């Protein structure tokens, strides 16, 4: 059965970000930040997603794993036309201008990058796919069957 690499990449991305953001806890809430759910979505981020994507997500939707994931990808796909883990990480922690905040977003990006490598390796191994090369920006991955 052929592997759907786009779905696999999206699964890995959500596993990575949800591990870093909430330790996979869909009802996590950070009172100090006002961030909630699997991906720790803040109120301002939710309003921004609704505005740019013309959606009607509510604050409670942050605690629904499916809706939280949809919000994440709506936001990322609005700013990035390709799956690029560095852009995703820097924008998630630094806002829509996160790519210009190289110094302040670097520690978060490094955490995401390291976790991405671990999770991607584990997922590919479970599918008997051996990575030949993982490029630094992770926008492309070559696979060997």
N, C-alpha and C positions, 0 to 999 in steps of 0.2 A: 504494500500500500504506500503510495507516494506521501511524502511529508509536506504539509502545508507550512512552508517556512515563514510566511508572514504571521500566521497564527502562533507559530512557535516563538518568534521574536516578540510578539505582543505579550505572550504568556510570561516569557523571561523578564521582560521589562516590568510588568506588574508585580511579579514575585520579588524582584530586586527593590523596587521603590516601596512596596508595602512592607518589606522586611526592615528597610532603613527608617521609614517613616513611623510605623506603628507596631513593629514586631508581629505583623500579620493579624493585628487586632482590629476588627471592623468597627468596634465601638469605642476605640481609644479617643480620649479627649485631652488636649493640652490646654489647660485653663489659662496659662500665661500667654500663649499665642492665640488662643481662640480657634485652634485648629482641631478638626475632628475627622474621625473615620479612618479607614484603611490607609488612605493616602494623605491624611492630615490636611484637609482642605480648609483654608481660612475663609471667613465671610467675604472679604474683599476679593479673593480669588473666585469664589462662587459667583459673585455679582459680575465680575469681569467675564467669566465664561458665559453667563447668560447673555451679556451684552454682545460679545463678539460672535457667538454662535447662535444667537436668537433662540435660546432655550429657556426653560422655566424651572430649573432645578431649585429645590428648597434647601434650607439649612439641614433639615432632617435627612435629605437625600445623601448627605456626606457619609451617613452611617449604613447605607445600603451599598454593599460591595460592588454590585453590578453598576449602579448609577455613579458611584465614585470612580470606577474604572472608566466609564463612558465620559465623565467630566474630564478626567486626566487626558484621555486621547483626543477629545474635542479641543482642549487647550493646546496640546502639543502639535496636533495636526494643523491647527490654525497658523502656527508660527514656523513649523518645520514641515516641509513637503516630503521629507524622507525620514526614516527611523534613524536617528543619530543620538546615541546615548549621551554624548557630551552636551549637545544642545538641550536635550530633555532635562538633564540634571541641572544645568546652569539656569535654565528658565524656571524650573520648578522651585528652586530655592531663591533665585534672584529676580523673579518676575519676568515680564515680557522683554525687558532690557538686560536680562541675565547674562547674555553672551558678551556684553560690554563690561561686566563686573568680574573680570578674570581673577583678581586676587581674592575678593570676598567669597566667590563661589567655588574656588579651587578645592578646599577641604571636602566639601559636600560631593563635588564631582569625583574626587579620588575614592571616597567611600562607595559611591555608586559604581564606579569603574571596577573596583576590586570585587565587589559583590556580583556584578554582572559576569565577570570571568568565571567565578565559582559556580553560579547558577547555570550559566550557559553550558559549561563543561558537564555538569551533572545531568542536565536535560538531554544534551546530545548523546551522552553515554547511554542513558536509558533508552534511546532510540537507535542505538548502534550506529551513530553517525560520528565520524572522527573529523574534528576540525583540522584543516590544513593550515589556515592562517586566519587570525582574527585581527583585522586592521585596528589601528589606534582609535579611530572615531566610531568603530563598530557599525558604520552605516552599511557595510558589506561584510558578509562572512562567506568564505568558500568552504564547501563541504565535500567530503569524500565518502562514498557509500561502500 
